Amino acid sequence: MGSGGKTPLVLDGSYGEGGGQILRTALALSVAFTRPVTLTRIRVRRPKPGLQPQHLTVARALAAISEAEVSGDALSSTKLTFSPRSLKSGEYRFDVGAIKGSAGSVSLLFQSLLLPLALADSPSRLTLIGGTHVPWSPPVHYLTEVFLPALRVIGVDADLKLRRWGWYPAGGGEVEVVIEPARQLNRFVCEPLQGTPQIIGLSAVSKLHRSIAERQARRAEERLSEAGLAAEIAIEEDSTALNPGTLLFLAVRGRAGFSSLGRRGLRAEQVADTAVDELLAWTKSAADVDHRLADQLVPFLALSTRASTYTCPTLSLHLRTVAWVVEQFLPVQIRLHEGPPARLEVIPPK
């Protein structure tokens, strides 16, 4: 069914968090419901206002899977009009760096495409190229160990494989994705943790000495042991990336994930400390999920016929912004309760 006859929704792109979050969520929902949308004042408060390569890639990718009519899809544009015709599953290849050499996030592109394609009537296969482990976005390992396991609880099934690592600034990483149709979306159930959480981890280097990864892992294990926690941290050496990089990633599967990226002048022990500090803060909060997963779940749970309730450490501006966007599209109630820990209720219409 096309979007003809549906009233266009106009959203202020500077609302709340005022960044790419509004664009990604709004366009994903626009495709899911073939509802035309106009975004104004896109990223106007950011140092580089308007659409940047990663945002433009998201818009064009979502247009490709929905045969959308689009205007304003240009670099630095602060207004975008998007009118999807129909959702088309299939095989697609999208490269964040194709518009302008960029290490734009593959993870954020994937999350934008997942919601509508999970609602399609047949599977989709995606090849996504760009930054797989870059600042200001979840690394690919967060998707495989936290985001996707949580979504399987509610009936969304997707498989993601990392084929080539892509670090900032070169990007060039590659993932392959298979998205299955979701027959029915269930509520999110997160049972309280019993005893100490089971922590998994990865310490990885690309085109750097293995000893860096070993030092990262050793520091994390020592700090966690002091806190009465244990972790199984694998060590990986990668040779596929275009430029060097290091990662320490720690997770409680399907609930929370914390990562830190190395950079020149930052000791391996400091890289480890960043991720460990965040994990310890989350365990202290006694929240069900981390702040990132809390907002990523909302658009999916809004499509369920059953209410979901869960907790997170705090009500982030990202979370408040996503809740606002979802409520513009759907007659769903998203109740946010201050904590600690904070509590969310996603309540479908009766």
C-alpha positions in Angstrom: 0.0 0.0 0.0 1.4 3.4 -0.9 1.4 6.6 1.2 -1.0 8.4 -1.0 -3.8 9.9 1.0 -2.0 9.7 4.3 -1.5 13.0 6.1 2.2 13.8 6.2 3.7 14.0 9.7 5.9 17.1 10.3 8.6 16.7 13.0 11.0 19.2 14.4 14.4 17.6 14.0 15.9 19.8 16.7 13.6 18.4 19.4 15.2 16.8 22.5 18.5 15.1 21.6 18.3 17.0 18.3 20.7 14.7 16.4 20.6 11.7 14.1 18.4 9.7 16.5 15.2 11.6 15.4 16.0 11.1 11.7 16.7 7.4 12.0 13.7 6.6 14.2 11.3 8.7 12.2 12.3 7.4 8.8 12.2 3.8 10.0 8.7 4.2 11.3 7.7 6.1 8.1 8.7 3.1 6.1 7.1 0.6 8.5 3.7 2.4 8.2 4.1 4.0 4.7 3.5 7.3 6.4 5.0 10.4 4.7 7.1 12.5 7.0 8.8 15.9 6.8 11.7 16.6 9.1 12.7 20.3 9.7 15.6 21.9 11.5 17.7 18.7 11.2 20.7 18.8 13.6 20.6 22.6 13.6 22.4 22.8 17.0 25.3 20.6 16.0 28.7 21.9 15.0 28.0 20.6 11.5 24.3 21.2 11.0 22.1 19.2 8.7 22.6 15.8 7.1 26.1 14.3 7.2 27.2 11.3 5.2 26.0 8.7 7.7 22.5 10.4 8.0 22.2 10.7 4.2 23.1 7.0 3.8 20.3 6.1 6.2 17.8 8.2 4.4 18.7 6.8 1.0 18.9 3.2 2.2 15.4 3.5 3.7 14.2 5.1 0.5 15.6 2.2 -1.5 13.7 -0.4 0.5 10.4 1.5 0.3 10.6 3.1 -3.2 10.2 6.5 -1.4 10.0 9.9 -3.0 12.6 12.1 -1.3 13.5 15.7 -1.4 16.2 17.5 0.6 18.5 14.5 0.6 21.7 16.4 0.2 24.7 17.0 2.5 24.1 19.7 5.1 20.4 19.8 4.3 18.3 20.8 7.3 14.9 19.7 5.8 13.9 16.3 4.4 10.6 15.2 2.9 10.2 11.4 2.7 7.2 9.6 1.2 7.5 5.8 1.1 5.4 3.8 -1.4 5.8 0.2 -0.3 8.2 -1.9 1.8 10.3 -4.2 -0.3 12.4 -7.0 1.3 15.3 -8.4 -0.7 19.1 -8.2 -1.1 20.7 -4.8 -0.6 24.2 -3.3 -0.4 24.8 0.0 1.3 28.1 1.8 1.8 28.3 4.8 4.2 31.6 5.8 2.6 30.1 6.0 -1.0 28.7 9.5 -0.5 31.9 11.0 1.0 34.8 9.1 2.5 33.4 8.4 5.9 33.6 6.0 8.9 29.9 6.5 9.5 28.4 3.8 11.8 27.3 0.5 10.3 25.5 -0.3 13.6 23.2 2.8 13.3 22.5 2.1 9.7 21.6 -1.5 10.5 19.3 -0.5 13.4 17.4 1.9 11.1 16.8 -0.8 8.5 16.0 -3.6 10.9 12.6 -2.3 12.2 10.8 -2.0 8.8 12.5 -5.1 7.2 11.5 -7.2 10.2 7.9 -6.3 9.3 8.3 -7.4 5.7 6.7 -10.6 4.4 9.9 -12.3 3.3 13.6 -12.4 4.5 16.2 -9.7 3.5 19.9 -10.0 3.1 22.1 -6.9 3.6 25.7 -6.1 3.1 26.6 -2.9 5.0 30.0 -1.1 4.7 31.4 1.6 6.9 32.6 2.0 10.5 32.0 -1.1 12.6 33.9 0.1 15.7 33.8 3.9 15.8 33.2 6.6 18.5 29.6 7.7 19.4 27.8 4.6 18.3 27.5 1.0 19.5 30.1 -1.4 18.1 29.0 -4.3 16.0 29.7 -6.6 19.0 27.0 -4.7 20.9 24.5 -5.7 18.3 25.4 -9.4 18.3 25.7 -9.8 22.1 23.2 -7.4 23.5 20.7 -5.8 21.0 19.8 -8.9 18.9 19.5 -11.3 21.8 17.1 -8.9 23.5 15.1 -8.6 20.3 14.8 -12.3 20.0 12.9 -12.3 23.3 10.2 -10.2 21.6 10.1 -12.1 18.3 12.6 -10.3 16.1 15.1 -12.6 14.5 18.2 -11.3 12.6 21.7 -12.7 12.2 24.7 -10.4 11.8 28.3 -11.5 10.8 31.3 -9.3 10.9 33.4 -9.8 7.7 35.9 -6.9 8.0 36.6 -4.6 10.9 36.2 -0.8 10.2 37.8 1.7 12.6 37.7 5.4 12.7 38.8 7.3 10.5 39.1 4.9 7.5 36.0 2.9 8.0 35.7 0.3 5.3 34.3 -2.4 7.6 31.7 -4.9 6.3 28.9 -6.9 7.9 26.5 -9.3 6.4 22.9 -9.5 7.8 19.9 -11.7 7.4 16.6 -10.4 8.7 13.7 -12.8 9.0 10.0 -11.7 9.0 8.6 -11.2 12.5 5.3 -13.0 12.7 4.3 -11.5 16.1 6.0 -9.1 18.4 5.8 -10.1 22.1 6.4 -8.1 25.2 9.9 -7.7 26.6 10.5 -9.8 29.7 13.7 -9.3 31.7 13.9 -11.5 34.8 16.0 -10.1 37.8 19.6 -11.3 37.7 20.3 -14.1 40.2 23.6 -13.7 41.9 26.6 -12.2 40.1 26.0 -11.5 36.4 27.7 -13.6 33.8 30.1 -11.3 31.9 31.5 -12.0 28.5 34.1 -9.9 26.8 36.4 -9.3 23.9 39.8 -7.6 23.7 40.8 -7.0 20.1 43.5 -5.3 18.1 43.9 -4.6 14.4 47.4 -4.2 12.9 48.8 -3.7 16.4 50.8 -6.0 18.7 48.8 -8.7 20.5 50.3 -7.5 23.8 48.0 -4.5 23.7 44.9 -6.7 23.7 46.4 -8.9 26.4 47.0 -5.8 28.6 43.5 -4.6 28.1 42.0 -8.0 29.0 44.3 -8.4 32.1 43.4 -5.0 33.5 39.7 -5.6 33.0 39.9 -9.0 34.7 41.9 -7.6 37.6 39.4 -4.8 38.2 36.4 -7.0 37.9 37.9 -9.5 40.3 38.4 -6.7 42.9 34.7 -6.0 42.6 33.8 -9.6 43.1 33.0 -10.2 39.4 34.5 -12.6 36.8 34.5 -12.3 33.0 35.5 -14.6 30.2 37.4 -12.2 27.9 38.5 -13.5 24.5 41.5 -12.0 22.7 41.4 -11.4 19.0 44.0 -10.2 16.5 42.5 -8.8 13.2 44.3 -8.2 9.9 41.3 -7.2 7.8 40.9 -3.6 8.8 42.2 -0.6 6.7 43.8 1.1 9.7 44.9 0.1 13.3 42.5 0.1 16.2 41.8 -1.5 19.6 38.7 -2.5 21.4 37.7 -3.7 24.8 34.0 -4.9 25.0 32.2 -6.3 28.0 28.6 -7.5 28.1 25.9 -9.2 30.0 24.2 -11.0 27.1 20.9 -9.5 26.1 21.0 -6.8 28.8 24.0 -4.5 28.7 27.2 -3.8 26.9 30.1 -1.5 27.4 33.0 -0.7 25.1 36.1 1.4 24.9 38.2 2.2 21.8 41.9 2.8 21.9 43.6 5.8 20.4 47.1 7.2 20.1 48.5 8.2 23.5 45.9 6.2 25.5 47.3 3.3 27.4 45.8 -0.1 27.2 44.9 0.0 30.9 43.0 3.3 30.4 41.0 1.7 27.6 40.0 -1.1 29.9 39.2 1.2 32.8 36.6 3.1 30.7 34.6 0.0 29.9 35.0 -1.5 33.4 33.8 1.7 35.0 30.7 1.8 32.9 29.9 -1.9 33.6 30.4 -1.4 37.4 28.1 1.6 37.4 25.4 -0.4 35.6 25.6 -3.4 38.0 25.4 -0.9 41.0 22.2 0.6 39.5 20.4 -2.8 39.6 18.8 -1.9 36.3 17.4 -4.6 33.9 19.2 -3.1 30.9 21.7 -0.4 30.0 20.7 3.1 28.9 21.5 2.3 25.2 19.3 -0.8 25.0 16.5 1.0 26.9 15.9 3.4 24.0 16.7 0.9 21.2 13.8 -1.4 22.4 11.1 1.3 22.4 10.1 1.4 18.7 9.9 -2.4 18.6 7.9 -2.7 21.8 5.5 0.0 20.6 4.4 -2.5 17.9 3.5 -5.2 20.3 0.0 -5.9 21.5 1.2 -6.5 25.0 2.6 -4.0 27.5 6.3 -4.1 28.5 8.0 -2.8 31.6 11.7 -2.7 32.4 14.3 -0.6 34.1 17.5 1.3 33.1 20.0 3.4 35.1 18.6 6.8 34.0 16.2 8.4 31.6 18.6 9.6 28.9 17.8 12.4 26.5 18.1 9.8 23.7 15.4 7.7 25.4 13.1 10.7 25.9 13.6 11.7 22.3 12.8 8.2 20.9 9.7 8.0 23.1 8.5 11.3 21.7 9.0 10.3 18.0 7.3 6.9 18.5 4.3 8.6 20.1 4.0 10.9 17.1 3.4 7.8 14.9 1.5 5.5 17.1 -1.3 5.7 19.7 0.9 4.1 22.3 1.7 5.3 25.8 5.3 5.4 26.9 5.5 6.2 30.6 8.9 7.2 31.9 9.5 7.1 35.7 12.5 8.6 37.3 14.7 6.3 39.4 17.0 5.0 40.4 16.7 2.8 38.6 14.4 4.5 36.0 11.4 2.5 34.8 9.7 2.4 31.4 6.3 1.3 30.5 5.4 0.8 26.9 1.6 0.4 26.7 -0.2 -0.3 23.4 -3.7 1.0 22.8 -6.6 -1.0 24.2 
